[in-house]
C-alpha cells in the first residue's frame, strides 16, 4: 500500500467503511481492473470505415453531430484509440467492423475480405497489448439497399452475404490465433420492413438457412466465438425485424451460439439487466453491447445511469464474469470522439466497481430471511458509502487521471493533433496550412471565440508578406480559398512611420488606416484584412488572437493585472498586460510603444499579451508552438479562476406578450419586423435567478458591443407592453440601433435580429458574457460609455457586424 499522502488516508477510511459490510475494496479494485471491455472503433470515425476514399456512411448507419476532427485514415483512428486507452485503466480489447479493412487502392468485395486486409490492425494490437473483436458489416452497401441481406428473397444476394459472413469468421479466427485471445464475432443484420409485412415467417426461415450456412464453415472455437444480435426495430424496419429477440434467443440456444443483448434494442421500459440472469441459466456465454438509449436505440454515450449500474450488478452477481463479454456500442459525433470513448469506458468501469462493492452477503441474508425492510434500507444506504475514494484509488493504481483530469489530456491532443485534420492540407503555401490550423483550433471552440470574433495571422516564408483573417469571417469557416487575406508587410508597417496619423480625429485616422490596409492587399483583392492587421504586423511569426471566456474573466476583472502577475508562467518573459485601448490603429500604436518597453526590459518580445476588456494574444514561431502555448495559458487560468454554479428561481414568462411588444416597438420605429428568439440555453437560464444577470447592464468587450449592443433592455415583472415599446424607442434613438437583448425579470432572455445568423451571434455572445462573469466570481468591469460609443460609431465594426 502507498502511504503518507492525504489520498491514502481518505482511501483507508473508505476501505474501513466498506469492511464494516464485509466488502473487500482491494478485491473489488483488482476484479474491476481485470475485467476487459471491448472498445468499439466506430465511435472514432462515425461508422464510416475505409472501404473507399469517401467513406460509406450513407445507406444504413447514421451518426448525428458535426463535431470536427474525426479520424480520416486507419492510422489516425488507431492513434485516437491509443490515446483513449491511455486514459482508461486496465487491459482492454478493440472491436472492429469489416468496413475498417485496409485495402488500399484496390477494389475488394466484402465477400472477398481476408486476414491480410487487417494485418496492420493485428500488428498494432500486438504491440499495444490488446485483443481484437470483430463484426461483419451488413449495411451501407448496394446489396443492402433493399433493407434485406441474409433474409433477402434473392438467393444470389443471400449468397453474397453468406460469403461475407464466412470470410469474417476466418478473419476473426486469425485474430484469435495471432493475438492469443479468442475473438468475439458478432452478427447483426438490419433486415426488416418499414411497413406491415404479409409474410413474417418466410424471411426468418431464409435467415436460419443463411446463418446455418455461415456457421457450418469449420472455425476453431479456441480462436473465434460467434454471437448473434437481436433488435426490436430500426430506421426503415419499424414494423418488422427479421432478427427479433425471440428469433435469436431460440437460434442461439438451439445452435450453441452466444446471444447478444444491446442495451438500446428493447422497449423503453425494458432493461437488459433483468434479462441477464434468465439467459445465463441456458447459455454458456453472453455478449453485451452497452449503450444508452434515450429514445430507444439512440446510441448515446454511456454514463453511470441506474440502468448501467443495474446491468453491472447482474453481471457481477452471476459470478460468471469470464463468460459475459462486455462491449460498448454507441456513436456520437456531437462531442470530441476520444472524450466519448473515455467517458463511456470509465462509466462502465465505475458501474462494475460499484457492483463489486455491493454488500451482497448482507443483502442476500436479509432477503433469504424474509427481512425485506433491511434489504431496502441497505439498498438505499449503499448510495451513501464513499465510492469516490475507491474510484480514485482505482484510477491511481491503473496509472490514469482521477476525476475529470483526463480532459486536459484530451484538449491538448485535440489542439496539437486532431485540429490539424480540420482541413485537407493541399495548399502549396505552408503558411496557409498553418493559418487554417490555428484558425480552426480557435474558431471551432466557443470557449475561445464567438461569432466572427478573434483573428489569426502567419508570416510567410518570403519575409515580406503575411496571411491574416479577413474581417468578419468566422475563424472556424476559413478554408484554402476563402476567409483570409495576403498583405504586404512593408506597406502595413509604414503606418508606424507616420506618427501624425494618431493626431487625426478618430474618423479620419481610421479612414487613413483603412486606405493603407487596402493598398497592402496582395490577394484576394475582394477581401478586407482584419482591423487588427497593423497589430499583427508588429508581432512574431504565428499569432492567435482569441476572446476566451476564461481569459476575459481575467481581462475584465478589476484586479486582473495583479492576478496575472501572480500566475506568471515565465518570469524571464512575462505576459504583457495592455490597458484598454480602442481596437484597430489606436491599439496598434499603443502596443508599438509597449512592445518596445517590454523588449528593452526583458530582451525578447512577449509571447502572451492580455488586452484589458478585450482578449488574449498568443505568439509562437510555429503553429504547433502557438497552439500549445495558448492551451497552457487556458489550463493555467482554468485552475486559478473557478466557476461556481448559481441556482435560478425562474417564473413562468408571458412570452407571447413579450414578442408582441417587441414587434410593436419595431413598427413604431418604422424598423423591419425582427425575428425573435427566446433562449433555452441553460447558462442563460441560470443567470436569470442570480446576480449574474447584471452582466447585461453593460458590455464587457468590443465583441459584446458589436453583436449584442451596448446593453440589454431590462423588463420588470408585470411591465406594461407600452412601457416596453417606449424603452425600445429610447434605446434606438440613443444608440442608433434596435435593441438586441431583452431580459424579462426572472423569466426569460430574448434576442431580436433580422436573421437567424444574427440571432445565433447575439446568443453566443450573451452566453459568453455570463460564462465570463461566472468564471470571474461575478467580479467584473464593464466598458466605459466612451469606449462603447467608439465601437458603436466605428465603420470597421459596422462592416464586421454586417458580415454576420
Secondary structure, 3 states (H helix, E strand, C coil): CCCCCHHHHHHHHHHHHHHCCCCCHHHHHHHHHCCCEEEEHHHHCCCCCCCCCCCCCCCCCCCCCCCCCCCCCHHHHHHHHHHHHCCCCCCCEEEEEHHHCCCCCCCCCHHHCCHHHHHHHHHHHHHHCCEEEEECCECCCHHHCCCCCCCCCCHHHHHHHHHHHHHHHHHHHHHHHHHCCCEEEEECECCEECCCCCCCHHHHHHHHHHHHHHHHCCCCCCCEEEEEECCCCECCECCEECCCHHHHHHHHHHHCCEEEEECCCCCCCCCCHHHHHHHHCCCCCEEEEECECCCCCCCECCCCCHHHHHHHHHHHHCCCHHHEEEEECCCCCCCCHHHHHHHHHHHHHHHHHHHHCCCHHHHHHHHHCCCHHHHHHHHHHHHHCCHHHHHHHHHHHHCCCCCCCHHHHHHHHHHHCHHHHCCCCCCCCHHHHHHHHHHHHHHCCCCCCCCCCCEEEEECCCCCEEEEEECCCCHHHCCCCCCEEEEEHHHHHHHHHCHHHHHCCHHHHHHHHHHHHHHHEEECCCCCECCCHHHHHHCCCEEEEECCHHHHHHHCCCCHHHHHHHCCCCHHHCCEEECCCCCCHHHHHHHHHHHHHHHHHHCCCCCEEEECCCEEEEEECCHHHHHHHHHHHHHHHHHHCCCCCCCCCCCCCCHHHHHHHHHHHHHHCCCCCCEEEECCCHHHHHHHCCHHHHHHHCCCCHHHHHHHCCCCEEECCCCCHHHHHHHHHHHHHHHCCCCCEEEECCCEEEEEECCHHHHHHHHHHHHHHHHHHHHCCCCCCCCCHHHHHHHHCCHHHHHHHHCC
